Amino acid sequence: MYTMRRNQQREDKRADGGSTILVEEQPDESTTQAILRGIAALKGVTETELDPIYSSVETDSMEQLLEHSRMHDSTVSVTFDFEGCTIRVRSKEDIQITSTTSYIG
């Protein structure tokens, strides 16, 4: 598993053909933007080519929950499926994105 910063596209290939990456949220982006950036990089497409994320998770609620958790030094985890990936966001860690299928990008 690798951490992907803004301009990196490193991934860990799994035996089943899928991949897992860690996405580091940047100071100038929301958690939702970091998720979209990571999925796009994993799939080898632009962020605008992805389906709307709000069909899988209520992004405003997720952002508010994570912000509240960080403000109160507590831990929370949000996991959901989107674009053939399982996304796990934890308030005190990088975003983990695991593809459930292999992509040719």
Backbone as JSON, one array per atom type, in Angstrom:
{
  "sequence": "MYTMRRNQQREDKRADGGSTILVEEQPDESTTQAILRGIAALKGVTETELDPIYSSVETDSMEQLLEHSRMHDSTVSVTFDFEGCTIRVRSKEDIQITSTTSYIG",
  "N": [[0.85, -1.16, 0.0], [0.55, 2.23, -0.77], [1.14, 5.73, -0.2], [-0.54, 8.35, -1.74], [0.29, 11.42, -2.79], [-0.47, 14.75, -3.93], [0.55, 14.8, -6.72], [1.27, 12.2, -7.22], [1.01, 8.81, -8.33], [0.95, 6.14, -7.26], [0.48, 2.71, -6.56], [-0.65, -0.28, -4.88], [-0.6, -3.4, -6.07], [-2.92, -6.01, -5.88], [-3.35, -9.55, -5.33], [-5.72, -10.37, -6.5], [-6.01, -8.76, -8.67], [-6.95, -6.24, -8.17], [-6.33, -3.0, -6.62], [-4.84, -1.07, -3.97], [-4.72, 2.12, -2.6], [-3.39, 4.84, -0.67], [-4.56, 8.0, 0.01], [-3.45, 11.18, 0.52], [-4.94, 13.83, 2.03], [-4.92, 17.12, 0.88], [-4.04, 20.44, 2.08], [-5.5, 22.39, 0.7], [-7.8, 21.21, -0.3], [-10.96, 19.49, -0.16], [-12.14, 16.6, 1.68], [-13.77, 15.13, -0.02], [-12.86, 15.98, -2.55], [-10.26, 14.94, -2.46], [-10.83, 12.2, -2.4], [-12.04, 11.85, -4.93], [-9.88, 12.58, -6.57], [-8.07, 10.52, -5.95], [-9.47, 8.17, -6.79], [-9.77, 8.72, -9.52], [-7.07, 8.75, -10.32], [-6.39, 6.1, -9.74], [-8.02, 4.73, -11.54], [-7.15, 5.78, -13.91], [-8.32, 7.95, -15.23], [-9.87, 11.2, -15.8], [-11.06, 13.36, -13.18], [-13.51, 14.44, -13.86], [-14.65, 12.52, -15.41], [-15.75, 10.66, -13.77], [-18.62, 9.17, -12.14], [-21.28, 10.99, -10.45], [-20.47, 11.53, -7.09], [-22.23, 11.83, -5.02], [-24.24, 9.99, -5.32], [-23.48, 7.83, -3.94], [-22.65, 8.54, -1.37], [-23.5, 10.88, 1.14], [-22.04, 13.71, 0.75], [-21.74, 16.26, 2.03], [-22.61, 15.71, 4.65], [-20.72, 13.77, 5.37], [-18.34, 15.29, 5.27], [-18.89, 17.17, 7.31], [-19.13, 15.48, 9.55], [-16.52, 14.39, 9.7], [-15.04, 16.77, 10.1], [-16.09, 17.63, 12.57], [-15.26, 15.5, 14.18], [-12.46, 15.77, 14.03], [-12.14, 18.29, 15.22], [-12.83, 17.73, 17.83], [-11.0, 15.92, 18.61], [-11.54, 13.18, 18.26], [-12.2, 9.87, 16.99], [-13.4, 8.75, 13.9], [-14.88, 6.73, 11.37], [-15.67, 6.38, 7.95], [-17.09, 4.39, 5.56], [-17.63, 3.44, 2.21], [-18.93, 2.37, -1.01], [-17.94, 3.14, -4.32], [-17.73, 3.77, -7.74], [-16.63, 1.22, -8.38], [-14.89, 0.85, -6.3], [-13.9, 0.52, -2.87], [-14.11, 2.84, -0.41], [-12.46, 4.12, 2.36], [-12.58, 6.34, 4.87], [-10.92, 7.83, 7.45], [-10.89, 9.82, 10.33], [-8.39, 10.56, 11.38], [-6.43, 9.68, 9.69], [-4.92, 8.88, 6.45], [-6.82, 8.64, 3.37], [-8.15, 5.61, 2.39], [-8.32, 3.76, -0.53], [-9.65, 1.11, -2.19], [-9.65, -0.83, -4.98], [-12.17, -2.84, -6.39], [-12.13, -4.17, -8.66], [-9.95, -4.8, -11.45], [-8.25, -2.27, -13.3], [-7.59, -0.93, -16.5], [-5.66, 1.56, -17.42]],
  "CA": [[0.0, 0.0, 0.0], [1.33, 3.44, -0.9], [0.45, 6.99, 0.01], [-0.53, 9.18, -2.94], [0.17, 12.85, -2.58], [-1.15, 15.41, -5.05], [0.99, 14.45, -8.07], [1.75, 10.83, -7.28], [0.03, 7.81, -8.74], [1.51, 4.83, -6.9], [-0.55, 1.82, -6.03], [-0.27, -1.61, -4.46], [-1.39, -4.4, -6.81], [-3.33, -7.15, -5.08], [-3.36, -10.82, -6.06], [-6.96, -10.52, -7.26], [-6.03, -7.8, -9.77], [-7.32, -4.92, -7.67], [-5.25, -2.19, -6.06], [-5.16, -0.24, -2.82], [-3.87, 3.3, -2.45], [-3.7, 5.79, 0.39], [-4.57, 9.35, -0.54], [-3.23, 12.21, 1.53], [-5.74, 15.04, 1.78], [-4.1, 18.32, 0.83], [-4.64, 21.55, 2.82], [-6.39, 23.21, -0.13], [-8.87, 20.42, -0.89], [-11.86, 18.81, 0.76], [-12.04, 15.14, 1.68], [-14.43, 14.66, -1.24], [-11.95, 16.23, -3.67], [-9.16, 13.97, -2.35], [-11.37, 10.9, -2.81], [-12.19, 11.86, -6.38], [-8.53, 12.59, -7.13], [-7.51, 9.18, -5.8], [-10.17, 7.22, -7.66], [-9.42, 9.05, -10.9], [-5.71, 8.28, -10.55], [-6.41, 4.64, -9.72], [-8.67, 4.26, -12.76], [-6.51, 6.35, -15.07], [-9.25, 8.86, -15.91], [-9.95, 12.5, -15.14], [-12.1, 13.42, -12.16], [-14.79, 14.77, -14.5], [-15.18, 11.31, -16.05], [-16.37, 9.82, -12.74], [-20.03, 9.41, -11.84], [-21.46, 11.86, -9.28], [-20.19, 10.79, -5.85], [-23.37, 11.94, -4.1], [-25.11, 8.82, -5.46], [-22.96, 6.79, -3.04], [-22.47, 9.05, -0.01], [-23.91, 12.28, 1.34], [-20.72, 14.32, 0.95], [-21.78, 17.33, 3.04], [-22.68, 15.07, 5.97], [-19.42, 13.13, 5.63], [-17.38, 16.36, 5.56], [-19.23, 17.72, 8.63], [-18.8, 14.46, 10.55], [-15.06, 14.35, 9.82], [-14.59, 18.03, 10.71], [-16.47, 17.59, 13.99], [-14.38, 14.53, 14.83], [-11.12, 16.36, 14.14], [-12.21, 19.39, 16.18], [-12.99, 17.19, 19.18], [-9.95, 14.92, 18.79], [-12.12, 11.85, 18.34], [-11.96, 9.07, 15.79], [-14.59, 8.27, 13.2], [-14.56, 6.1, 10.09], [-16.77, 6.31, 6.99], [-16.76, 3.45, 4.48], [-18.69, 3.32, 1.22], [-18.5, 1.91, -2.32], [-18.15, 4.12, -5.38], [-16.93, 3.58, -8.96], [-15.89, -0.03, -8.32], [-13.9, 0.94, -5.23], [-14.33, 0.71, -1.49], [-13.41, 4.0, 0.14], [-12.5, 4.19, 3.82], [-12.07, 7.63, 5.34], [-10.8, 7.9, 8.9], [-10.64, 11.22, 10.7], [-7.02, 10.83, 11.76], [-5.52, 8.98, 8.79], [-5.13, 9.1, 5.03], [-7.99, 7.99, 2.78], [-7.79, 4.33, 1.76], [-9.19, 3.42, -1.65], [-9.35, -0.23, -2.66], [-10.46, -1.17, -6.15], [-12.74, -4.19, -6.33], [-11.86, -4.71, -9.99], [-8.71, -4.25, -12.01], [-8.48, -1.25, -14.31], [-6.54, -0.69, -17.48], [-5.77, 2.99, -17.6]],
  "C": [[0.9, 1.23, 0.0], [0.48, 4.66, -0.59], [0.59, 7.84, -1.25], [-0.71, 10.63, -2.53], [-0.36, 13.46, -3.86], [-0.72, 14.9, -6.42], [1.54, 13.03, -8.19], [0.62, 9.9, -7.68], [0.6, 6.42, -8.49], [0.41, 3.98, -6.29], [0.04, 0.47, -5.69], [-1.17, -2.6, -5.19], [-1.68, -5.58, -5.88], [-3.35, -8.39, -5.95], [-4.6, -10.98, -6.92], [-7.08, -9.52, -8.41], [-6.43, -6.4, -9.36], [-6.11, -4.2, -7.11], [-5.76, -1.43, -4.84], [-4.18, 0.92, -2.79], [-4.32, 4.07, -1.22], [-3.58, 7.17, -0.22], [-4.43, 10.33, 0.61], [-4.03, 13.44, 1.15], [-4.84, 16.27, 1.88], [-4.8, 19.47, 1.56], [-5.67, 22.34, 2.01], [-7.52, 22.43, -0.78], [-9.73, 19.78, 0.19], [-11.58, 17.31, 0.72], [-12.64, 14.58, 0.4], [-13.52, 14.85, -2.45], [-10.78, 15.24, -3.64], [-9.61, 12.58, -2.77], [-11.47, 10.83, -4.32], [-10.84, 11.84, -7.09], [-7.91, 11.2, -7.08], [-8.15, 8.16, -6.71], [-9.81, 7.47, -9.12], [-8.01, 8.55, -11.23], [-5.66, 6.75, -10.62], [-7.0, 4.07, -11.0], [-8.03, 4.79, -14.03], [-7.42, 7.22, -15.91], [-9.19, 10.22, -15.23], [-11.09, 12.46, -14.13], [-13.47, 13.7, -12.77], [-15.42, 13.58, -15.21], [-15.86, 10.38, -15.05], [-17.85, 10.16, -12.6], [-20.13, 10.37, -10.65], [-21.31, 11.06, -7.98], [-21.39, 10.81, -4.91], [-24.37, 10.8, -4.27], [-24.68, 7.7, -4.52], [-22.82, 7.23, -1.59], [-22.94, 10.5, 0.04], [-22.65, 13.04, 1.72], [-20.71, 15.43, 2.0], [-21.8, 16.75, 4.45], [-21.35, 14.42, 6.34], [-18.39, 14.19, 6.02], [-17.63, 16.94, 6.96], [-18.86, 16.76, 9.74], [-17.3, 14.4, 10.78], [-14.52, 15.61, 10.48], [-14.9, 18.05, 12.21], [-15.54, 16.65, 14.76], [-12.98, 15.1, 15.04], [-11.09, 17.48, 15.18], [-12.24, 18.89, 17.62], [-12.02, 16.05, 19.47], [-10.53, 13.52, 19.04], [-11.89, 11.13, 17.01], [-13.29, 8.61, 15.21], [-14.13, 7.68, 11.87], [-15.81, 6.04, 9.23], [-16.31, 5.4, 5.86], [-17.93, 3.36, 3.52], [-18.08, 2.84, -0.1], [-18.87, 2.95, -3.37], [-17.21, 3.8, -6.54], [-16.09, 2.3, -8.91], [-14.8, -0.06, -7.27], [-14.59, 0.99, -3.88], [-13.46, 1.81, -0.91], [-13.58, 3.98, 1.65], [-11.81, 5.48, 4.24], [-12.07, 7.59, 6.86], [-10.34, 9.3, 9.28], [-9.18, 11.53, 10.99], [-6.0, 10.17, 10.84], [-5.79, 9.37, 7.34], [-6.35, 8.32, 4.56], [-7.51, 6.71, 2.08], [-8.81, 4.02, 0.67], [-8.73, 2.06, -2.18], [-10.24, -0.55, -3.83], [-10.95, -2.61, -5.99], [-12.63, -4.88, -7.68], [-10.55, -4.14, -10.48], [-9.07, -3.3, -13.14], [-7.31, -1.22, -15.27], [-6.65, 0.77, -17.84], [-4.85, 3.57, -18.6]]
}
